[in-house]
Amino acid sequence: MADEQFQQALLDHLDMLYNLARRLTWTRPEAEDLVQETCVRALRGWRRQPPDQVRPWLATICLNAARSAYRHRDARPMEVLDPDPGLDLAAPADTEAAALSNVTGAAVHEALWRLTPAQREAVTLMDLCGFTATQVARLIGAPRGTVLARVHRGHKRLAELLEEVAPGDL
């Protein structure tokens, strides 16, 4: 019974969890791995004691798993793989619209990665995951004013970075 309750709670917040993981990692496969790691850790925690508020609890687990992965990655050399395998294969449909939408998405994603880690976390949690400044403060262990400052500075820096990429278009 408890595992079914966990599954339902997880499904209710899976979009938020993936969006957070996507902004905490560089690639989609890394984000998927982070979501999977978060789910494993969350299930273990759920079996010990289900949380009162699932959404911030899952976000905290995801943040901690991402930070752990950063430390682990920094401790070992990174293997370089072909970044675009199969790029020369023909697409089954016209991809012009998809390519144009990816340009903006890719620019925003790259700009987010040029923010400081603290600003990227604060902006992601507030803007993309919908947490309030007070909730973000609790999640990351910083005062509410610090969170608001990080978000403000992050927004300002994002605007500058995106203007560099596509002046006047964004």
QUIJOCOR-V992754 format. One line per field, one symbol per residue. ss: DSSP state (@ for helix, = for strand, . for the rest). psi: psi as a letter, one per 20 degrees, with the letter a starting at -180 (. if undefined). Layout:
# QUIJOCOR-V992754
ss: ???
psi: ???
This chain:
# QUIJOCOR-V992754
ss: .@@@@@@@@@@@@@@@@@@@@@@@...@@@@@@@@@@@@@@@@@@@@@.....@@@@@@@@@@@@@@@@@@@@@@....................@@@@@@@@@@@@@@@@@@...@@@@@@@@@@@@....@@@@@@@@...@@@@@@@@@@@@@@@@@@@@@@.....
psi: ghhhhggggghhjhgggggghhiirhrghhgggggggggghggghghgoqrgogghgghgggghgghghggghhiqqppprohmpjhjqpqirpjgggghhhggghggggghiirqhggggggggghhijqrhggggggikqqghgghgggghggghgggghhggmpih.
